[in-house]
Amino acid sequence: MKDRREFEDCISWISKVTSREGFIPEHIALEKDYLEWKENEIEFSERIIKGMQRAESFKSLVEGAICWAVPLGWAQAEHALLEEASQR
């Protein structure tokens, strides 16, 4: 039954980092690591600044996590396969 428990833990964690729209992020960083990167980043293009604003406004249920680059297409597909497998 260990595999089923690990499966349920994985699905639970994914649901915690998924956006309200159902999107899974590409990157998840500890808030302290994200803030350190932000402080030391030397190239802030408009794309990066917009991404940072989205990441900082994203409310993850994983405390202390910053989710970046939402959505990630292949992760969405893998999650759909996991959901399908859970119905078996």
C-alpha positions in Angstrom: 0.0 0.0 0.0 3.1 2.3 0.2 2.8 3.1 -3.6 -0.8 4.2 -3.1 0.1 6.4 -0.1 2.9 8.0 -2.1 0.6 8.6 -5.0 -2.0 10.3 -2.7 0.8 12.5 -1.2 1.9 13.5 -4.7 -1.6 14.4 -5.8 -2.2 16.3 -2.6 1.1 18.3 -3.0 0.3 19.1 -6.7 -3.2 20.4 -5.7 -1.5 22.8 -3.2 0.7 24.4 -5.8 -1.9 24.6 -8.5 -3.4 28.0 -9.3 -7.1 28.9 -8.9 -7.3 28.4 -12.7 -6.0 24.8 -12.4 -2.5 25.6 -13.7 0.6 23.8 -12.4 3.8 26.0 -12.1 7.1 25.2 -13.8 9.2 26.4 -10.9 8.6 26.3 -7.2 11.2 28.0 -4.9 11.4 28.5 -1.2 10.5 32.2 -0.6 13.9 32.9 0.9 15.7 31.5 -2.2 13.4 33.5 -4.5 14.1 36.7 -2.6 17.8 36.0 -2.6 17.7 35.5 -6.4 15.6 38.7 -6.8 18.1 40.7 -4.8 21.1 39.4 -6.8 19.5 39.3 -10.3 21.4 41.5 -12.7 19.1 41.4 -15.7 15.5 42.5 -15.2 13.8 42.5 -18.6 10.1 43.4 -18.9 9.3 39.7 -19.2 11.1 38.9 -16.0 9.5 41.7 -14.1 6.0 40.6 -15.2 6.8 37.0 -14.3 8.0 38.2 -10.9 4.8 40.1 -10.3 2.7 37.1 -11.2 4.8 34.8 -9.0 4.5 37.2 -6.1 0.8 37.4 -6.4 0.2 33.7 -6.8 -1.1 32.2 -3.5 0.2 28.7 -3.1 -1.1 26.5 -0.3 2.6 25.4 0.3 3.7 27.8 3.0 6.9 29.7 2.1 6.8 28.7 -1.6 6.9 31.0 -4.6 5.5 29.5 -7.8 7.0 30.7 -11.0 6.1 30.2 -14.7 2.5 29.2 -14.6 1.3 27.1 -16.5 3.6 24.4 -17.6 2.0 22.4 -20.4 3.7 19.0 -19.9 3.0 19.1 -16.2 -0.7 19.6 -17.0 -0.7 16.6 -19.2 1.1 14.4 -16.6 -1.4 15.5 -14.0 -4.3 14.5 -16.2 -2.7 11.1 -16.6 -2.3 10.8 -12.8 -5.9 11.7 -12.3 -7.0 9.1 -14.9 -4.8 6.5 -13.2 -6.4 7.2 -9.8 -9.8 6.3 -11.2 -8.6 2.7 -11.9 
